[in-house]
Amino acid sequence: MDELELIAKTCIKDQRLYEIVESVSKMSEDEKAEFRAKVKKYFLAKNSAEDVEAYNFFMIVTDQDNSKKIIEIYNSLLK
């Protein structure tokens, strides 16, 4: 299973994650770049397993059009 599908399946179980993905999907490229920079800065000194997982989630979701692709997968899984 690829990362986008895994995130989409997790969004079905956790509405908070879906809301994050949805919010990111509505951001412009500049807003996503700014958000990514803030995420990198926040997680710079964090190294617990949960922090690494959260960092990876945000990096995937904010990369290119991944958030929109995740929402498409999410919607197809709900059908």
C-alpha distances in whole Angstrom, upper triangle without the diagonal:
4,7,8,6,7,10,11,10,12,15,16,17,18,21,22,18,18,22,21,19,21,24,22,22,25,26,28,27,30,29,25,27,29,27,25,28,29,25,26,29,29,26,28,30,27,25,24,21,21,22,20,17,19,20,16,15,18,18,15,16,19,18,20,19,15,17,18,14,13,16,16,12,14,17,15,14,17,19
4,6,6,6,9,10,11,12,14,16,17,18,20,21,17,17,20,19,16,19,22,19,19,23,23,25,23,26,26,22,23,26,24,21,25,26,22,23,27,26,24,26,28,25,24,23,20,20,21,18,15,17,17,14,13,16,15,11,13,16,15,16,15,12,14,15,12,11,14,14,11,13,16,15,14,18,20
4,5,5,6,9,10,10,12,15,16,16,18,18,14,15,18,16,13,16,19,16,16,20,21,22,21,24,23,19,20,23,20,18,21,22,19,19,23,22,20,22,24,22,21,20,17,17,17,15,12,13,14,10,9,12,11,8,10,13,12,14,14,10,11,14,11,9,13,14,11,13,16,16,15,18,20
4,5,5,6,9,10,11,13,15,15,16,16,13,12,15,14,11,13,16,14,13,17,18,20,19,22,21,17,19,22,19,17,21,22,19,20,24,23,21,24,26,24,23,23,20,18,19,17,14,14,15,12,10,12,12,8,8,12,11,12,11,7,8,10,7,6,9,10,8,9,13,13,12,15,17
4,5,5,6,9,10,11,13,14,15,17,13,13,16,16,13,15,18,17,16,19,21,23,22,25,24,21,23,25,22,21,25,25,22,23,27,26,24,27,29,26,25,24,21,20,21,19,16,16,17,14,12,15,15,12,12,15,15,16,14,10,11,12,9,7,10,10,6,8,11,10,9,13,15
4,5,5,6,9,10,11,12,14,15,12,12,16,15,13,16,18,17,17,21,22,24,23,26,25,21,23,25,22,21,24,24,21,22,25,24,22,25,26,23,22,21,18,16,18,16,13,14,15,13,10,14,14,11,12,15,16,17,16,12,13,14,12,9,12,13,10,10,13,13,11,14,17
4,5,5,6,9,10,10,12,12,8,9,12,11,9,12,15,14,14,17,18,21,21,23,21,18,20,22,19,18,21,21,18,20,23,21,20,23,24,22,21,20,17,15,16,15,12,11,13,11,8,11,12,9,9,13,13,15,14,10,10,12,10,7,9,12,9,9,12,13,12,14,17
4,5,5,7,9,10,11,12,9,8,11,12,9,11,14,14,13,17,18,21,21,24,22,19,22,24,20,20,24,23,21,23,26,24,23,26,28,25,25,24,21,19,20,19,15,15,17,15,11,13,15,12,11,14,15,16,14,11,9,11,9,5,7,9,6,5,9,10,8,10,13
4,5,5,7,9,11,13,10,10,14,14,12,14,17,17,17,20,22,25,25,28,25,23,25,27,24,23,26,26,23,25,28,26,25,28,29,26,25,24,20,18,20,20,16,16,18,16,13,16,18,15,14,18,18,20,18,14,13,14,13,9,10,11,8,7,10,10,8,10,13
4,5,5,6,9,10,8,8,12,12,11,14,16,16,17,20,21,24,25,27,24,21,24,25,22,21,24,24,20,23,25,23,22,25,26,23,22,20,17,15,17,17,13,13,16,14,11,14,16,14,13,17,18,20,18,15,13,15,14,10,12,14,11,9,13,14,11,12,16
4,5,5,6,8,5,5,8,9,8,10,13,14,14,17,19,22,23,25,22,20,23,24,20,20,24,23,20,22,25,23,22,25,27,24,24,22,20,17,18,18,15,14,16,15,12,13,16,14,12,15,17,19,17,14,12,13,13,9,9,12,10,7,10,13,11,11,15
4,6,7,10,9,7,11,13,12,13,16,17,17,19,21,25,26,28,25,23,26,27,24,24,27,26,24,26,29,26,26,29,30,27,27,25,22,20,21,22,18,17,20,19,15,17,20,17,16,19,21,22,20,17,14,15,15,11,10,12,11,7,9,11,9,8,12
4,6,9,9,9,12,14,14,15,17,19,19,21,23,27,28,30,27,25,27,28,24,25,28,26,23,26,28,26,25,28,29,26,25,23,20,18,20,20,17,16,19,19,15,18,20,19,17,20,22,24,22,19,17,18,18,14,14,16,14,11,13,15,12,11,15
4,5,6,7,9,10,11,13,15,16,17,19,21,24,25,27,24,22,25,25,21,22,25,23,20,23,25,23,22,26,26,23,23,21,19,16,18,19,15,14,17,17,14,15,18,17,15,18,21,23,21,18,15,17,18,14,14,16,15,12,14,17,14,14,18
4,5,5,6,9,10,10,12,14,15,17,19,22,24,26,22,21,24,24,20,21,24,23,20,24,26,23,23,27,28,25,25,24,22,18,19,21,17,16,18,18,15,16,19,18,15,18,21,22,20,18,15,16,17,13,12,15,15,11,13,16,14,13,17
4,5,5,6,9,10,11,13,14,16,17,21,22,23,20,18,21,21,17,19,21,19,17,21,22,19,19,23,24,22,23,21,20,16,17,18,16,13,16,16,13,13,17,16,14,16,19,21,20,17,14,16,18,14,13,17,17,14,16,19,17,17,20
4,5,5,6,9,10,11,12,15,16,19,20,22,19,16,19,20,16,16,19,18,15,18,21,18,18,21,23,20,21,19,18,14,15,16,13,11,13,13,10,10,14,13,10,13,16,18,17,14,11,14,14,11,11,15,14,12,14,17,16,16,19
4,5,5,6,9,10,10,13,15,18,19,21,18,16,20,20,17,18,21,20,18,21,23,21,21,24,26,24,24,23,21,18,18,19,16,14,16,16,12,12,15,14,11,13,16,17,15,13,10,11,12,9,8,12,12,9,11,14,13,13,16
4,5,5,6,9,10,11,13,16,18,20,16,15,19,19,15,17,20,18,17,20,22,20,21,24,26,24,25,24,23,19,19,20,18,15,17,17,13,13,16,15,12,13,17,18,16,14,11,12,14,12,10,14,15,12,13,17,16,16,19
4,5,5,6,9,10,11,15,16,17,14,12,15,15,12,13,16,15,13,16,18,17,17,20,23,20,22,21,20,17,16,17,15,12,13,14,10,9,12,12,9,10,14,15,14,12,9,12,14,11,11,15,15,13,15,18,18,18,21
4,5,5,6,9,10,13,14,16,14,11,15,16,13,13,17,16,14,17,20,18,18,22,24,22,23,23,21,18,18,18,15,13,14,13,10,9,11,10,6,9,11,13,11,9,5,8,10,8,7,11,12,10,13,15,16,16,19
4,5,5,7,9,13,14,16,14,12,16,17,14,15,19,18,17,20,22,21,22,25,27,25,26,26,25,22,21,21,19,16,17,17,13,12,15,13,10,11,14,14,12,11,7,8,11,9,7,11,12,11,12,15,16,15,18
4,5,5,7,11,13,14,11,10,14,14,11,13,16,15,15,18,20,19,20,23,25,24,26,26,25,22,20,21,19,16,17,17,14,12,14,14,10,10,14,14,13,12,9,10,13,12,11,14,16,14,16,19,20,19,22
4,5,5,9,10,11,9,7,11,11,9,10,14,13,13,16,18,17,18,21,24,22,24,24,23,21,19,19,18,15,15,15,12,9,11,11,7,7,10,10,9,9,6,8,11,11,11,14,15,15,16,19,20,20,23
4,6,8,10,12,10,9,13,14,12,13,17,17,16,19,21,21,21,24,27,26,27,27,26,23,22,22,20,17,17,17,14,12,13,12,8,8,10,10,7,8,5,5,9,9,8,11,13,13,14,17,18,18,21
4,7,10,11,9,9,13,14,12,14,17,17,17,20,22,22,23,26,29,27,29,30,29,26,24,25,23,20,20,20,17,15,16,15,12,11,13,12,10,12,9,9,12,13,11,14,16,16,16,19,21,21,23
4,6,8,6,6,9,10,9,12,14,14,15,17,19,19,21,23,26,25,27,28,28,25,23,23,22,19,18,19,16,13,14,14,11,9,12,11,10,12,10,10,14,14,14,16,19,18,19,22,24,24,26
4,5,5,6,9,10,10,12,14,15,16,18,20,21,22,24,27,27,29,30,30,28,25,25,24,22,20,20,19,16,16,16,13,10,12,10,10,13,12,12,15,17,16,18,21,21,22,24,26,26,28
4,5,5,6,9,10,10,12,14,15,16,18,20,21,22,26,26,27,29,29,27,24,24,23,21,19,19,18,15,14,14,12,9,9,8,9,12,12,13,15,17,17,19,21,22,23,25,27,28,30
4,5,5,6,9,10,11,13,14,15,17,18,20,21,25,25,27,29,29,27,24,24,24,21,19,20,19,15,15,16,14,11,12,11,13,15,15,16,19,20,20,22,24,25,26,28,30,31,33
4,5,5,6,9,10,11,12,14,15,16,18,20,23,23,26,27,27,25,22,22,22,19,17,18,17,13,14,15,13,10,12,12,13,15,13,15,18,18,19,21,23,23,24,27,28,29,31
4,5,5,6,9,10,10,12,14,15,16,18,21,21,23,24,24,22,20,19,19,16,14,15,14,10,10,11,9,6,8,9,10,11,10,13,15,15,16,19,20,21,22,25,26,27,29
4,5,5,6,9,10,11,12,14,15,16,20,20,22,24,24,23,20,19,20,17,15,15,15,11,10,12,12,8,9,10,12,13,13,16,18,18,20,22,23,24,26,28,29,30,32
4,5,5,6,9,10,11,12,14,15,19,19,22,24,24,23,20,20,20,17,15,16,16,12,12,15,13,10,12,13,15,16,16,18,20,20,21,24,25,25,27,30,30,31,34
4,5,5,6,9,10,10,12,14,17,17,20,21,21,19,16,17,17,14,12,14,13,9,10,12,11,8,11,13,14,14,13,16,19,18,19,22,23,23,25,27,28,28,31
4,5,5,6,9,10,11,12,15,15,17,19,19,18,15,14,15,12,10,11,11,7,7,10,10,7,9,11,14,13,13,16,18,17,19,22,22,22,25,27,27,29,31
4,5,5,6,9,10,10,14,15,17,20,21,19,16,16,17,14,11,13,14,11,10,13,13,10,12,14,17,17,17,20,22,21,23,26,26,26,29,31,31,32,35
4,5,5,6,9,10,13,13,16,18,19,18,14,15,16,13,11,14,14,10,11,15,14,12,14,17,19,18,17,21,23,22,23,26,27,26,29,31,31,32,35
4,5,5,6,8,11,11,13,15,16,14,11,11,12,10,7,10,10,7,8,12,11,10,12,16,17,16,16,19,21,19,21,24,24,24,27,29,28,30,33
4,5,5,6,9,10,12,15,16,15,11,11,13,11,8,10,12,9,9,12,13,12,13,16,19,18,18,21,22,21,23,26,26,26,29,31,31,32,35
4,6,5,8,10,13,15,17,16,13,13,15,13,10,13,15,12,12,16,17,15,16,19,22,21,21,24,26,24,26,29,29,29,32,34,34,35,38
4,6,8,8,11,13,15,14,10,11,14,11,9,13,14,11,12,16,16,15,17,21,22,21,20,24,25,24,25,29,29,28,31,33,32,33,37
4,6,5,8,10,12,11,7,8,11,9,7,10,12,10,11,14,15,15,17,20,22,20,20,24,25,23,25,28,28,27,30,32,31,32,36
4,6,8,11,14,14,10,10,13,12,9,12,15,13,13,17,18,17,18,22,24,23,23,26,27,26,28,31,30,30,33,35,34,36,39
4,7,10,13,13,10,11,14,13,11,14,17,16,16,19,21,20,22,25,27,26,26,29,30,28,30,33,33,32,35,37,36,37,41
4,6,9,9,6,7,11,10,9,12,14,14,15,18,19,19,21,24,26,24,24,28,28,26,28,31,30,29,33,35,33,35,38
4,6,8,6,6,10,10,10,12,14,15,15,18,20,20,21,25,27,24,24,28,28,26,29,31,30,29,33,34,33,34,38
4,5,5,6,9,10,10,12,14,15,16,18,20,21,23,26,28,25,25,28,28,26,28,31,29,28,32,33,31,33,36
4,5,5,6,9,10,11,12,14,15,17,18,20,21,25,26,23,23,26,26,23,26,28,26,25,29,30,28,30,33
4,5,5,6,9,10,10,12,14,15,16,18,20,24,24,21,21,24,24,21,23,26,24,23,27,28,26,27,31
4,5,5,6,9,10,11,12,14,15,16,18,22,23,20,20,24,24,21,23,26,25,24,28,29,27,29,32
4,5,5,6,9,10,10,12,14,15,16,20,22,19,19,23,22,20,23,25,24,23,27,28,27,29,32
4,5,5,6,9,10,11,12,14,15,19,20,17,17,20,20,17,20,22,21,20,24,25,23,25,28
4,5,5,6,9,10,11,12,14,18,19,16,15,19,19,16,18,21,20,19,23,24,23,24,28
4,5,5,6,9,10,11,12,16,17,15,15,19,19,17,19,22,21,21,24,26,25,26,30
4,5,5,6,9,10,11,14,16,13,13,17,17,15,18,20,19,19,22,24,23,25,28
4,6,5,6,9,10,13,14,11,11,14,14,12,14,17,16,16,19,20,19,21,24
4,5,5,6,8,12,13,10,10,14,14,13,15,18,17,17,20,22,21,23,26
4,6,5,6,10,12,10,10,14,14,13,16,18,18,18,22,23,23,25,27
4,6,5,9,10,7,8,11,11,10,13,15,15,15,18,20,19,22,24
4,6,8,8,5,5,9,9,8,10,13,13,13,16,18,18,20,22
4,6,8,7,7,10,11,11,13,15,16,16,19,21,21,23,25
4,6,6,8,10,11,11,14,15,16,17,20,21,22,24,26
4,6,8,9,10,12,14,15,16,17,19,20,22,24,26
4,6,5,6,9,10,11,13,14,16,17,19,20,22
4,5,5,6,9,10,10,12,14,15,16,18,20
4,5,5,6,9,10,10,12,14,15,17,19
4,5,5,6,9,10,11,12,14,16,17
4,5,5,6,9,10,11,12,14,16
4,5,5,6,9,10,10,12,15
4,5,5,6,9,10,11,13
4,5,5,6,9,10,11
4,5,5,6,9,10
4,5,5,6,9
4,5,5,7
4,5,5
4,6
4
